Amino acid sequence: MKFICGIISFVLGAIFGSFANVLIYRIPRGESIVFPGSHCPVCGHPLSWKDNIPLISYILLRGRCRYCGAKISLRYPLVEFTMAVLFTIGFLITGLHVQLLFVWTAFFLLLVISWIDVDHGIVPDELTIAGVVIGLVGHALLGVPSLLTSLWGLAVALVLGFSVRFLGRVLSGREAFGEGDITTLSMIGALLGADYVFAGIFLGSIVGLIFIAGYYLVRRELSREVKFCPFIFASVVIYFLVSWCCNIFYII
Ligand SMILES: [Zn+2]
C-alpha cells in the first residue's frame, strides 16, 4: 500500500511540477495561466498531450521540440523531477495524513517562488497570499494541528522578518531582507508553523553563507546579487528531513 501511494505521490508531484513550470514562466510575464494552452516558446506551435507528459515527453523527444527541433531547456524536466521527489519524500515522512496537504502546498509554492526569484528578483504576492490563505483556512477547517498554530506561525514570521529587515538596514545600511522574503516566510508560518519560520531565517542564512563561500571558491568572485528565497526553500526541506530523523532517534 505504501509503495503504491509512493508511486502516486511521485506521479502527482511530476504533474504539479509541470504546472509549476507554467506558473514560473507566465506569472512574471503577466500572462494568463490558463490561455493560451501550452506551446513551444520558439515556434509557437501548440503542444499536444503527447508533448506534455511530465518527464516522459522530454526523454522521448530527446529534449527537442517536435515541430521546430529547438532545444527544450533542461529546467522543465528538472522542475518536474524535483517536485516529484519532494512530493514522494513528503508522503514517506508525513504518511497519509491531512498535514501532507500543507507540506505539499509549501513545497510546491516554494519551488515556484524560488525559480521566479532567481529569474526576475521578484516574489509574486498572489502566490504568497494564496499560501497564507490556504494555511489559515485549511487549518481552521481541518484543525490539524490548529488555526492557532497557523496564526502563531504567521505572527512570528512577520515580527522576525521585519526585525531582521530593520536590523540589516541599521547595521549594513543596505536592504538585507526584501519584502518578498518576509511574505514567503509568512506563507511558511501559516502553512507549516513557527518552527519552519525559524529554520527559514537562521538555517537559510547558513545555507546562503555556504553558497556564497562555495561560489567564491569556484569562481574567485563574489556572487553579484544573492536571492534569499531559494535558501529559505532549501532550509525548509532540510529542516523537514532533520526533524524526521530526530523523531526516529526519539522513538529508538
Ligand atoms: Zn518549436
Residues whose N, C-alpha, C, O or C-beta is under 5 A from the ligand:
A	BS01	ZN	C40 V42 C43 G44 C65 Y67 C68 G69 A70
